[in-house]
Amino acid sequence: MSNADERRAYVLEAWDCMGNCELCGKCHILRGRDPEALYADYIDGKREYIDITLELRR
């Protein structure tokens, strides 16, 4: 498995729906956007995961 595949798997696992929106809040942060698209720069190794996450939460 390549680094990009590992990073993609990490993003998909981290943003997997928990089925409990009241406690989770992931949907609120994503606002209907695709996590794989939002984290494309991380998956490609261009940016750090935390930098993108902090940007999304602003």
N, C-alpha and C positions, 0 to 999 in steps of 0.2 A: 504494500500500500504506500503510495507517495505521500509526501508532506501535505500536498493540497487535498488529497483524499482524507487524510486524518483531520485536517482543519475543517473541511466540509462536514465530516461526521460529527465533530465537536459542536459546530454551530447548530446543526439539525437536532442534536440531542439536547443542547442547552435551551433551545427555543421550542421544544416539543410541547404541544398543548397538554396541560395537566387536567383539563376538563373541570376546573373549579375556578372560574374567573374572579370570584369574589376574594379568594385568597391568593391567587397567583399574580395577576397583573401583567402577564406577558403580552396579552392581546392589546392592552392599553398602551404599552410601550411601542409595539410594532405598528399599531394603527392600521391593520389590514395589509401591511407590506410583507413581502417575502423575506424571511431572515437570510436565506442564501444570497439574495440580491443585495441586501443591505450590508452583508459581511463579505462581499466579493473581494474587496481589497485585502481583507484578512486571509481569505481562502487562497488568494494569489500570492500571499507573502509580502504584500506592499505596506500594510499597516498592522498595528497591534490590535488585538481583540478589545482590550479595555478602552482604547481611544475611540473606537467606533461605538462601543456601548455607552460611554459617557456622552458622546455626541447625540445619540438617540434619546437619552434621558433629559436633554435640555429642552 
